[in-house]
Amino acid sequence: MPHRPSGKLASDPGEYVHAPELQSRLYKRTLAIVVFSQMFGGAGLAAGVTVGALLAQDMLGTESLAGIPSALITLGSAAAALLVGRLSQRLGRRYGLAAGFLAGGLGAAGVVLAAVLGSVALLFASLLVYGAGTATNLQARYAGTDLAKPAQRATAVSIAMVSTTFGAVAGPNLVEPMGRFATSLGIPALAGPFLLAGTAFLLAGLIFLLLLRPDPLLVAQAIAEAESGERSASGAAAGQPFRNRGVLVGTAVMVLTQIVMVAVMTMTPPHMKNHGHGLSDVGLVIGIHIGAMYLPSLVTGMLVDKLGRTTMSIASGVILLAAGTVAAAAPADSLWSLVAALALLGLGWNFGLISGTALIIDATSPATRAKTQGTLDVLVALAGASGGALSGMVVAHSSYAVLSLAGGFLSLLLVPVVLWFLAGRKAPASETTTSV
């Protein structure tokens, strides 16, 4: 291999195949780019979470439909996850992630225009497109794992997620300032956070488009193809036992945690507003919730790598049950009780997402990984859409406490799912392993 100046990376993926030092340098550089982009991506996703339901409630005049924005965002996220995954598989992470974030930015701009015009139809259409940004924000967690060693995978996911915290926590706490800024421009106050979201998503997309070269997924594919050829030539077995079971369990963990988290989170701002809390209180609760979703990630990733995917999946279910119980028991006028409940909700989701993601990465290969990840994230997004859409109806016909308790008990399904996975690991190594 020709001498390469220090700090200079190869542009041809083939040059990385037998160059561990180059692989390590590109892995670290990719993580740095993901961190930089996710700081903006986190700010972009926070707008829909914080004021989406309030904006719909204000425009529609009813609480029973307040869950629709969350459902639309997650439906848009589902479609985008599929498209971003397939685009990434074909052209690399760079183009897939850039396209998703740029679409999310356009969707946020559409939400602002809808609020100005008072158009519910445009609002709903724009929220669907805005969902592309939230999907891409999650898809970006995979970019850092393409060149990670097996014992680094959960930690790599967590580094991507923890960087989201900076923007995600700042976003909800900028609700009032952005509302005042929007009002000064003649825009409804509740649309203000979407001005921030649009700018943040566009910047995140441009960072990936301009900086993510060489593409880590294309490099990982080149390495995997070379290793596969070498194994075939030597007659070595190339199977990955229990691949299907790992993908199914990882998906189930992420789906269950997403349903519970989205359902309770979606109805917390309307619940608070109906009991006298102002936008600053809502911003504080959601800001701490999002912080708990992302900030523990670095520690979570190390725990998942050291204690195991299954142990942390069960821990996720236990914490989500605690969150539902605290939310149900919290007096409606008690700000700090709601803070505690939503912090636990975010932490339980964090444990579930990182352990589920690690299970899926373990069970896939670079040749199909991005496409599989995008497809499975569709299921996660649809689960969130279901949770968001049904949450408003559940609260309208019962109460926020009933919704919270139901979500907590639903999370206990993670226990039998994990037990099924552990039973599969004791099965014979000849078990069928068709890839997803």
Summary of the structure (lengths in Angstrom):
residues: 436
radius of gyration: 21.4
end to end distance: 36.5
largest distance: 70.6
contacts: 1800
relative contact order: 0.16
helix: 82%
strand: 0%
